[in-house]
């Protein structure tokens, strides 16, 4: 009995040993948690890249059916010198839905083609006077209907916030200070869920699959910012040539939103200020860490002494080709 009792006594842990084991476990958790968090972030970024690549395939299928042209929102612009009005159907949401209720309220009369009882943070639902869910040319079928197997790919898994601008029908005047509400993007399930604050990406309207005037494949679809990525206000409207805020807003992106001029993105964007995933017109997709305004839309009057035109620019062959391209988000 005495020998058995001694064996039991020797097999027990002392308080000091238990504390040492707990300390080691706590140390391991402290070491592993950042690695696990980093792995999770990387996985979500890759999922966003997959969404982006899938959208590129869908847009290419549309172009195959439309003489190589990627979708252009019907609008009432009066000149062919500039592409404009692509924001007029609720921004990029207008490619996928003409009845953009989001988390607002409303009903749609299929027979009469009109939206009624609208309330809350809704978007475009066709003509605001008639309520008919159509483009300005009278078409009632969203351009990208039938080209996607699901609408969930419109939302990046790392997108934490967006802003609501009522009706979203002005072109480049939206600044974050004017936002009515902060929204948490939700992946759309039906077309009525499609609205600008549930979409995490921007689109370059005015491009073709094959365009002899553009030497290298151009970004077509990719991560938006939380500013209004429309026309010259895209990527916080930063004037990369003079390295200063653009003239369209009194806000200073660096001071107000922790904006990174090198990448074109800010702290609260989909992937922070690191950059964005983009699919190009040739179907290739990658993470871009250089400000797209500078890399792909440089103009001839922005060439500094001793430098040459960036071969990636859409303007290298035809001057001001970018005037016929309009970013929308």
Secondary structure, 3 states (H helix, E strand, C coil): CHHHHHHHHHHCCCHHHHHHHHHHHHHHHHHHHHHHHHHHHHHHHHHHHHHHHHHHHHHHHHHHCCCCECCCCCCCCCCCCCCCCCCCCCHHHHHCCCCCCCCCEEEEECCCCEEEEEECCCCCCCCCCCCECCCCCCCCCCCCCCCCCCCHHHCCCCCCCEEECCCCCCCCCCCHHHCCEEECCCCCCCHHHCCHHHCCEEEEECCECCCCCCCCCCEEEEECCCCCCCHHHCHHHCECCCCECCCCCCCCHHHHHCEECCCCEECCCCCCCCCEEEEECCCCEEEECCCHHHHHHCCHHHCCCCCCCCCCCCCCCCCCHHHHCEEEC
